[in-house]
């Protein structure tokens, strides 16, 4: 099995948390269910940095991130 690990800055992490809290409040007020997706955009590895985008009602560009695939042993 493989694991994808994305490293966030504290600012990126806080932004995600704020958006999730806002969405939860909005969904509760409107009595709807909703989710979100995280999109890792990788161009040419080691040349252009990877970008992370959070998609909810709107798309939020979280900026450059580092990522790594690792082997997970059971």
GROMACS elastic network, one bead per residue, 0.5 to 0.9 nm:
[ bonds ]
;  ai    aj funct       b0    kb
    1    70     6  0.87420   500
    1    71     6  0.62440   500
    1    72     6  0.54447   500
    1    73     6  0.69724   500
    1    74     6  0.82627   500
    2    69     6  0.65778   500
    2    70     6  0.56646   500
    2    72     6  0.54825   500
    2    73     6  0.85771   500
    3    68     6  0.81167   500
    3    69     6  0.55745   500
    3    70     6  0.52241   500
    3    71     6  0.62999   500
    3    72     6  0.64040   500
    4    67     6  0.70196   500
    4    68     6  0.58287   500
    4    70     6  0.65694   500
    5    66     6  0.83870   500
    5    67     6  0.55035   500
    5    68     6  0.52978   500
    5    69     6  0.63588   500
    5    70     6  0.76585   500
    6    40     6  0.88041   500
    6    65     6  0.68149   500
    6    66     6  0.58677   500
    6    68     6  0.66554   500
    7    65     6  0.61055   500
    7    66     6  0.53338   500
    7    67     6  0.60788   500
    7    68     6  0.85181   500
    8    11     6  0.79095   500
    8    12     6  0.58195   500
    8    13     6  0.60785   500
    8    64     6  0.86979   500
    8    65     6  0.61544   500
    8    66     6  0.74768   500
    9    12     6  0.51752   500
    9    13     6  0.62461   500
    9    14     6  0.86365   500
    9    65     6  0.80294   500
   10    13     6  0.50717   500
   10    14     6  0.61123   500
   10    15     6  0.85621   500
   11    14     6  0.51496   500
   11    15     6  0.61439   500
   11    16     6  0.87209   500
   12    15     6  0.50820   500
   12    16     6  0.63253   500
   12    17     6  0.87219   500
   12    62     6  0.60355   500
   12    63     6  0.79526   500
   13    16     6  0.52215   500
   13    17     6  0.62946   500
   13    18     6  0.87308   500
   14    17     6  0.50188   500
   14    18     6  0.61186   500
   14    19     6  0.85971   500
   15    18     6  0.51714   500
   15    19     6  0.62241   500
   15    20     6  0.86515   500
   15    62     6  0.79135   500
   16    19     6  0.51861   500
   16    20     6  0.61882   500
   16    21     6  0.86983   500
   16    54     6  0.77624   500
   16    62     6  0.83296   500
   17    20     6  0.51395   500
   17    21     6  0.62433   500
   17    22     6  0.86285   500
   18    21     6  0.51693   500
   18    22     6  0.61328   500
   18    23     6  0.85819   500
   19    22     6  0.50417   500
   19    23     6  0.60684   500
   19    24     6  0.85406   500
   19    56     6  0.86345   500
   20    23     6  0.51002   500
   20    24     6  0.61140   500
   20    25     6  0.86736   500
   20    35     6  0.87901   500
   20    36     6  0.83583   500
   20    56     6  0.89603   500
   21    24     6  0.50891   500
   21    25     6  0.62698   500
   21    26     6  0.86097   500
   22    25     6  0.52215   500
   22    26     6  0.61349   500
   22    27     6  0.85541   500
   23    26     6  0.50059   500
   23    27     6  0.59292   500
   23    28     6  0.83972   500
   23    34     6  0.77589   500
   23    35     6  0.82667   500
   23    56     6  0.79905   500
   23    57     6  0.84799   500
   24    27     6  0.51705   500
   24    28     6  0.60646   500
   24    29     6  0.85902   500
   24    33     6  0.86401   500
   24    34     6  0.82245   500
   25    28     6  0.51335   500
   25    29     6  0.61504   500
   25    30     6  0.85908   500
   26    29     6  0.51637   500
   26    30     6  0.60904   500
   26    31     6  0.82062   500
   26    32     6  0.82866   500
   27    30     6  0.51462   500
   27    31     6  0.55449   500
   27    33     6  0.58700   500
   27    34     6  0.67779   500
   28    32     6  0.65565   500
   28    33     6  0.80007   500
   29    32     6  0.79605   500
   30    33     6  0.87978   500
   34    56     6  0.78423   500
   34    57     6  0.86959   500
   35    55     6  0.87175   500
   35    56     6  0.65536   500
   35    57     6  0.89633   500
   36    54     6  0.68906   500
   36    55     6  0.54781   500
   36    57     6  0.81946   500
   37    53     6  0.82201   500
   37    54     6  0.57796   500
   37    55     6  0.51657   500
   37    56     6  0.68223   500
   38    52     6  0.68563   500
   38    53     6  0.57298   500
   38    55     6  0.63334   500
   39    51     6  0.81268   500
   39    52     6  0.56804   500
   39    53     6  0.50535   500
   39    54     6  0.62983   500
   39    55     6  0.76102   500
   40    50     6  0.67539   500
   40    51     6  0.58212   500
   40    53     6  0.65299   500
   40    54     6  0.89544   500
   40    65     6  0.86412   500
   40    67     6  0.89217   500
   41    49     6  0.89130   500
   41    50     6  0.55934   500
   41    51     6  0.50775   500
   41    52     6  0.62192   500
   41    53     6  0.77749   500
   42    45     6  0.66596   500
   42    48     6  0.77314   500
   42    49     6  0.71790   500
   42    51     6  0.66464   500
   42    52     6  0.89014   500
   43    46     6  0.89917   500
   43    47     6  0.80187   500
   43    48     6  0.61289   500
   43    49     6  0.75269   500
   43    50     6  0.68161   500
   43    51     6  0.88470   500
   44    47     6  0.56313   500
   44    48     6  0.57701   500
   44    49     6  0.81321   500
   44    50     6  0.86456   500
   45    48     6  0.62230   500
   45    49     6  0.71680   500
   45    50     6  0.76888   500
   46    49     6  0.70481   500
   49    64     6  0.59337   500
   49    65     6  0.69513   500
   49    66     6  0.74509   500
   50    63     6  0.81782   500
   50    64     6  0.55812   500
   50    65     6  0.56149   500
   50    66     6  0.65833   500
   50    67     6  0.76633   500
   51    61     6  0.77240   500
   51    62     6  0.71940   500
   51    63     6  0.53079   500
   51    65     6  0.58184   500
   51    66     6  0.84966   500
   52    60     6  0.86724   500
   52    61     6  0.63993   500
   52    62     6  0.54054   500
   52    63     6  0.58151   500
   52    64     6  0.65031   500
   52    65     6  0.64822   500
   53    59     6  0.66826   500
   53    60     6  0.55693   500
   53    62     6  0.55051   500
   53    63     6  0.74137   500
   54    58     6  0.82196   500
   54    59     6  0.57467   500
   54    60     6  0.50772   500
   54    61     6  0.65352   500
   54    62     6  0.70802   500
   55    58     6  0.58611   500
   55    60     6  0.62676   500
   55    61     6  0.87645   500
   56    59     6  0.62514   500
   56    60     6  0.80981   500
   61    64     6  0.89886   500
   62    65     6  0.83028   500
